């Protein structure tokens, strides 16, 4: 179970990092694509960050209720 939780956290963190990198690179080039998709990138980043926080909170709660091993 712990490996599943770790994998879930890593996937969520990598997805958030990917959105942030795409946003920063597109902002740096400031092309037509950035102007068209800036708001969608911001929303995706916020959603992925929320997912990461929720996953971390659930994992912490599971470890807390299971007690020390």
GROMACS elastic network, one bead per residue, 0.5 to 0.9 nm:
[ bonds ]
;  ai    aj funct       b0    kb
    1     4     6  0.51804   500
    1     5     6  0.63622   500
    1     6     6  0.86759   500
    2     5     6  0.50835   500
    2     6     6  0.60873   500
    2     7     6  0.84948   500
    2    59     6  0.88341   500
    3     7     6  0.59882   500
    3     8     6  0.84725   500
    4     7     6  0.50569   500
    4     8     6  0.60723   500
    4     9     6  0.86110   500
    5     8     6  0.50458   500
    5     9     6  0.62038   500
    5    10     6  0.85991   500
    5    55     6  0.82055   500
    5    56     6  0.88495   500
    5    59     6  0.66835   500
    6     9     6  0.51596   500
    6    10     6  0.61503   500
    6    11     6  0.85990   500
    6    59     6  0.87385   500
    7    10     6  0.50711   500
    7    11     6  0.60696   500
    7    12     6  0.85570   500
    8    11     6  0.51972   500
    8    12     6  0.62023   500
    8    13     6  0.85920   500
    8    52     6  0.89655   500
    8    55     6  0.75585   500
    9    12     6  0.51748   500
    9    13     6  0.60855   500
    9    14     6  0.85571   500
    9    52     6  0.66716   500
    9    55     6  0.64322   500
    9    56     6  0.68807   500
    9    59     6  0.87961   500
   10    13     6  0.50718   500
   10    14     6  0.60167   500
   10    15     6  0.84926   500
   10    52     6  0.89839   500
   11    14     6  0.51696   500
   11    15     6  0.61187   500
   11    16     6  0.86379   500
   12    15     6  0.51595   500
   12    16     6  0.62802   500
   12    17     6  0.86446   500
   12    48     6  0.68252   500
   12    49     6  0.81030   500
   12    51     6  0.69231   500
   12    52     6  0.55220   500
   12    55     6  0.81427   500
   13    16     6  0.51290   500
   13    17     6  0.61226   500
   13    18     6  0.85784   500
   13    48     6  0.79697   500
   13    49     6  0.79462   500
   13    52     6  0.63346   500
   14    18     6  0.60174   500
   14    19     6  0.86511   500
   15    18     6  0.50894   500
   15    19     6  0.63759   500
   15    20     6  0.86989   500
   15    45     6  0.87550   500
   15    48     6  0.69334   500
   16    19     6  0.52637   500
   16    20     6  0.62402   500
   16    21     6  0.86694   500
   16    44     6  0.82093   500
   16    45     6  0.60115   500
   16    46     6  0.85282   500
   16    47     6  0.86551   500
   16    48     6  0.53133   500
   16    49     6  0.62639   500
   16    52     6  0.80045   500
   17    20     6  0.50480   500
   17    21     6  0.60773   500
   17    22     6  0.85648   500
   17    45     6  0.84829   500
   18    21     6  0.51575   500
   18    22     6  0.61420   500
   18    23     6  0.84878   500
   19    22     6  0.51831   500
   19    23     6  0.60622   500
   19    24     6  0.86168   500
   19    41     6  0.67088   500
   19    42     6  0.84926   500
   19    44     6  0.70316   500
   19    45     6  0.58725   500
   19    48     6  0.84157   500
   20    23     6  0.50388   500
   20    24     6  0.61128   500
   20    25     6  0.85746   500
   20    41     6  0.80213   500
   20    42     6  0.85563   500
   20    45     6  0.65337   500
   21    24     6  0.51314   500
   21    25     6  0.60379   500
   21    26     6  0.83807   500
   22    25     6  0.52643   500
   22    26     6  0.59636   500
   22    27     6  0.83459   500
   22    41     6  0.81230   500
   23    26     6  0.52284   500
   23    27     6  0.59261   500
   23    28     6  0.85215   500
   23    34     6  0.78506   500
   23    38     6  0.72884   500
   23    41     6  0.62470   500
   23    42     6  0.78011   500
   23    45     6  0.87834   500
   24    27     6  0.50044   500
   24    28     6  0.60913   500
   24    29     6  0.87353   500
   25    28     6  0.50718   500
   25    29     6  0.64011   500
   25    30     6  0.84650   500
   26    29     6  0.52199   500
   26    30     6  0.58565   500
   26    31     6  0.70113   500
   26    33     6  0.73966   500
   26    34     6  0.53512   500
   26    35     6  0.88929   500
   26    38     6  0.84108   500
   27    31     6  0.77306   500
   27    34     6  0.61508   500
   27    35     6  0.85473   500
   27    38     6  0.80514   500
   28    31     6  0.84820   500
   29    34     6  0.79207   500
   30    33     6  0.77856   500
   30    34     6  0.57056   500
   30    35     6  0.70278   500
   31    34     6  0.54142   500
   31    35     6  0.65666   500
   31    36     6  0.88143   500
   32    35     6  0.51656   500
   32    36     6  0.61918   500
   32    37     6  0.86719   500
   33    36     6  0.51158   500
   33    37     6  0.60535   500
   33    38     6  0.80935   500
   34    37     6  0.52062   500
   34    38     6  0.52629   500
   34    39     6  0.89108   500
   34    41     6  0.89157   500
   35    38     6  0.57133   500
   35    39     6  0.84478   500
   36    39     6  0.79094   500
   36    40     6  0.85861   500
   37    40     6  0.52646   500
   37    41     6  0.61991   500
   37    42     6  0.87101   500
   38    41     6  0.52053   500
   38    42     6  0.62953   500
   38    43     6  0.87767   500
   39    42     6  0.50705   500
   39    43     6  0.62613   500
   39    44     6  0.86379   500
   40    43     6  0.50991   500
   40    44     6  0.61045   500
   40    45     6  0.85565   500
   41    44     6  0.50596   500
   41    45     6  0.60843   500
   41    46     6  0.86256   500
   42    45     6  0.51511   500
   42    46     6  0.62833   500
   42    47     6  0.86559   500
   43    46     6  0.51790   500
   43    47     6  0.61309   500
   43    48     6  0.85959   500
   44    47     6  0.50778   500
   44    48     6  0.60643   500
   44    49     6  0.84735   500
   45    48     6  0.52108   500
   45    49     6  0.60702   500
   45    50     6  0.85502   500
   46    49     6  0.50958   500
   46    50     6  0.61621   500
   46    51     6  0.86572   500
   47    50     6  0.50711   500
   47    51     6  0.62524   500
   47    52     6  0.86976   500
   48    52     6  0.61614   500
   48    53     6  0.86338   500
   49    52     6  0.50228   500
   49    53     6  0.62258   500
   49    54     6  0.85905   500
   50    53     6  0.51202   500
   50    54     6  0.61253   500
   50    55     6  0.85883   500
   51    54     6  0.50570   500
   51    55     6  0.60888   500
   51    56     6  0.85384   500
   52    55     6  0.51753   500
   52    56     6  0.61257   500
   52    57     6  0.85117   500
   53    56     6  0.51527   500
   53    57     6  0.60363   500
   53    58     6  0.85913   500
   54    57     6  0.50512   500
   54    58     6  0.61317   500
   54    59     6  0.85722   500
   55    58     6  0.51546   500
   55    59     6  0.61114   500
   55    60     6  0.85091   500
   56    59     6  0.51380   500
   56    60     6  0.60385   500
   56    61     6  0.84818   500
   57    60     6  0.51121   500
   57    61     6  0.60501   500
   57    62     6  0.85914   500
   58    62     6  0.61110   500
   58    63     6  0.86226   500
   59    62     6  0.50921   500
   59    63     6  0.62557   500
   59    64     6  0.85328   500
   60    63     6  0.51616   500
   60    64     6  0.60383   500
   60    65     6  0.87108   500
   61    65     6  0.61511   500
   61    66     6  0.84750   500
   62    65     6  0.53783   500
   62    66     6  0.61041   500
   62    67     6  0.87305   500
   63    66     6  0.51999   500
   63    67     6  0.63970   500
   63    68     6  0.80192   500
   64    67     6  0.54821   500
   64    68     6  0.80129   500
   65    68     6  0.89955   500
   66    69     6  0.79200   500
